[in-house]
Amino acid sequence: MRVCRVGLIGAGGVAQRHARVLADFDDVRIVGVTDVVPEAATRLAESTRARFFPDVDALLAADLDAVYVCVPPFAHGAAEEAVLAAGPALFVEKPLALDRETALRINRLVDERGAVTAVGHHWRYLTVVDEARRILADRPVRLVAGTWLDRVPPVAWWPRRDRSGGPVVEQAAHVLDLARHLVGEVTEVWAAGNGTPPEVAGADVDGATAAALRFATGAVGTLGTTCALGWKHRAGLEVYADGLALSVGEDGLLVRDGDGERRIAGDPEQGRRDVDRAFVDAVRGIGADVRVPYSEALRTHLLALAVAESAATGALVRVPPLEPANV
């Protein structure tokens, strides 16, 4: 395959970001775009010299090698099923769905078809995350503290629980995925929401959530989120081991140990570019650096859902390992 022919399902901000990256690759051609808002799909198609397609079926008839599914949480499921039935490789933007059942069903289809997949957890490609993982390789972690302190994104579906899943599922999944990547699996969670939505029309999600996490390694941790600010204040993870403190996020890495303190600047655009580059290389058969295939993202999604469930019910929620049939 000399050129990877790509289709886009969805034409919102995230799809536009992927389109900008893909348009810079010499071995990629964006063939077409579809969206439930035809005007948005037409604009994105024109900006990338692609075609507008009226629906998913029409797009999938265009002889594609790969499809990006960049839709809101509530819209996941049917698009992925159609792509997997048609045969192209599948890139899915997180979160995978609103619920557990949809994501498990898609994962089974991925496994049955042996499909090439990737999910947009681009933090896994950050150089600072690689360095944090290297430093922690032989240092048992004691404590983790994750945060996502932000505003309400300017899209109507986001502050509605039945459309976005809430801030933990839609935003903080990045932090939970990073915690899994650096520390290991979480076995149980307890969370509380403050019960007060942000001051946005139609909002019913918690304006703040706090969670306690227990890891299989014995480490313990916390997650704190809010969407009540007017700006993105901080998003990242602090990790503590004996004689070592790390703070890592898109903006960089801070390391403090017995030798003093050092900082490494982050490059968010590098992660966003590399996640697409790795997927395209895998589709073309010239690379094998997909760090978050669908089955791996499913584990993070189930963890985020467990936190959301605990916040809603007030109960401790166990996060059992996936059964082999669902991995």
N, C-alpha and C positions, 0 to 999 in steps of 0.2 A: 504494500500500500504506500504509494508516494505521497498522497494527500489524504488527510482525514476529513471526511465530509460530515459536518456537524449540524444538527438541528437544535433549536431552542424552544422549549415549552415554557412559556412565561416571558414577560417582557418588562418586568419591574426593575427596581434598582439593582438587585443581586444579579439578575440576568444581564443587565447592561454592563455590570462590572466584569462578568465572565466574557462577554462579547468583546470588550475592549482588550482584554488579555489575549483571547484567541485570535483576534484580528491581527495581532503582532507576530503570530507564528507563521513562518513561511510554509509549513507543511499542513496548515489547516485552512479549510474553506467553510465558512458559515453559509450553509445552503438555504436555510429558511427559518422563519420564526412564526409561532402562533401564540395567541393569548385570547382570553375571554373578552378582553378589551381590544377590539380590532385596531383602533387608532394607535394604541401603544405598540402593538406588534408591527404595524406598518412603519412607524417611526424608527424602531430598532432595526427592522429589515433594511430600510433605506440607508441608515447610517453605516451598515456593514455590507452593503451591496448584495444583500440576500433577498429572498422572495418572501412575501407574506403568504401564509397559508391559513385558510379559514378555520381549520380544526386540526386536532391531533392526527386523525386518520389520514388526512390529506398530506400532512407533513411527513408521516412515516412511509408514505408511498414514494418518497423522493430519493430512494436509494442512499440511505445514510449509513455511516459507520458508527456514529455515536450520537446520543441525544442527552442534553442537559435538561433536567426537570427542576425548574426554579419557580415554584408556586408557593402560595401561603400554606401554613400547616394544615388547614382544613381541606385543602384541595388535593392532598396527596392520596395515592392509591390507584385510581383509574389510569392516570397518565403512566405510572410505572408499569402497570400491568400491560398496557398497550405496547409500550416500548419493548418489554421482555418478550411479548408474543411475536413482535415483528422482527426481533433479532439484533438490533444495534446494541453496542455497549451503552451502559447507563451511568450517568453522573446525576446524583441527587443532592440538592441543597438541604441542609438541616433546617429545622428538625424533620425527622423522617415522616412524621404524621402527628395527629392529635392524640392517638391512642396506641395501645399495645398491639391489638389484634391486626390492624392494618399493616404495621411494620413487620410483624411476624409472618403475615401472609406473603408480603413482597419478598421477604428473605427466603421463604421456602421456594418461591418461583425462581429467584436468583440461583439458588442451589440446584434446582432441577435442570435449569438451562445452562449451568456452568458459565454464566454471563460475567464479562468484565465489568466491574462496578467501582465507583468511587463516591465518597461523600465529602462535602465541602468543609471539613474540619481543618482549615488551612493552618491553624496554629501548629500542627504537628510538623510543618515544614519550616518553621522559623529556626534560624541559626541559633538564636538564644535558647530555644527549647532543646535543641540538640545538645548544647553545652550544659544546660541544667541536668539533662538526663545523664550525660557523661560524668558530671561531678557526683551525682547521687548513686551511681552504679554500685558502689561498695559501701554506702552509708545508710544504714537502716533509718527510715524516717519515723519521727515521733509524732509530729503535729503538722497539720495542714490548715491553712486559712484561705478560703477562696472568696472573691468579691466580684460583683457586677453592679456598679453604682452608676445609674444612667438616667435618661429621660424616656418619655414615651415616643417611639418612632412615629413619624407623621403619616401613618397609613390607618385607615378607618378600622380594619379588622384587628389590629394589634391589641388594643386594651380590652377586647372581649374574650373571655375564657373559652367560649365554645368555638372561637375562630383561630386563636393563637396558641392555646394551651397554657398561657400565662408566661410571665418573665423567666421562670426557671427553665421551662421547656424551650422557649423560643430564643432567649438570649444566653442564659447562664450555662446552657449545654456546652458551650466552648470551655468554660472553666471546669466543669465536671469531666469533660473529655481529657483535659490537661492533667487533672488529678489522677485519673486512671492511668494515663500514659506515664506519669512520673512516679506514682506511688503504688498502683495496683488496684485490684477490684474492691469495690465497696460492698459490704455484706448487709448492712442495715443502716437505716436513716430515721431520724425523728426531726420533724420540722413544724414551724408555726408561721402562719401568715398573720399580718396585723389586722386583716378584715376591713381595711379602708382602702378603696381604690384611689388611683391618682385622679386629680381634678381635670378629667378629660371627658367630653360628652360620650355617654354610653359605656363608660369603663366599669367593669366588674371584677377585674383582677386585683389581687393584693398589691398595695403600693409598696410593701416591704415583706420580705420573707427571711427567716433565719432557720438554718438547719444544722444538725449535728450528724456526723458521718463516722462510721466505724469501718476500717479497712481490714481485709483478710490478713494483711501483714502484722496487724496489731496497732498500726497507727490510728490516730483519731483526728477528726477535722471538723471544720465549720464551713458553711457557705452563707454569705449575707448578700442579699440583693435588694435593690430599690429601683423604681422607675419614676420617682417623685421629683427628680432634679430637672433642671432645664438644660443640662449638658451631660456629656459622658465624662464622669469624674475619674473612675478607675475600674479596670477589669483585669483580673489576674489572680495569681496564686502565690502565697507565701508557704515555704516548706522549711521545716526545722528538723535537723538531726543533731547528734551529739557534736557540739562545737562548730555547728554550721547553720547559717541562715541564708535562704535564697528567696528572692522576690522576682517573679518572672511574669511577663505579659507581652503583648504585641510591641509595647514601647521599649522593652529592653530587659536586661537581667542585672540584678544587684546580688553580689555574693559577699558574705562576710564570714570570716573564719579566724583562726589564730594568727594568720598572716596579715590581717587587716581587711580592707574593703576594696572591692573593684566593681566597676560598672561596664557593661557591654551594651551598646546602643542597639535597639531593635529596628527592624525594617518590615513593617506590615505588608508592604507591596510585594516583597520577596516571597512571603508565604502564599499570597494570593496568586502570584504567577506560578510558583513551583507546584502547587496542587493541580493546576490545569496542565502544566507541562508533563507531570508524571502520568496523568490520566491519558493524555494524547499519546505519549510514548508507549503506554501499555496497550492501547487500542491498535497502534501501528506495529506492535510486536517487537519494539526496539528498546524496551525498558521494563523494569519490574519494581517500581518505587511507589506504588499505590499504598499509602500508609494507613488509610481508613477505607477499606472496602465496606460494602453494605453491612455485612455481618458484624464488623467491628463497631460501626456507628450504632448498630442496634443495641449493643451493650450500654453505650452512653445514653441512648434514648430511654431505655428501660430504667436506668438510674435516675434520669431527670423526672420521669413519670412517677417513680417511687417517692421522690422528694415532694412533688406536687400533690400526690395522694396523701402523704403524711400531713402536709400543711392543711389540706382540706378536712381531714378526719381527726387530727390530733393524735393519731396512733403511731406507734413504731411500725415501720414497714421493712420487712426483710427483702433483700435483693438476691434471689437465688440465682445460681449459675444457670446459663441457658442449657436446655436439654440438647443433646447432639442433633436431633432432627431439626432444631431451630437455628443452629449455628451456621 
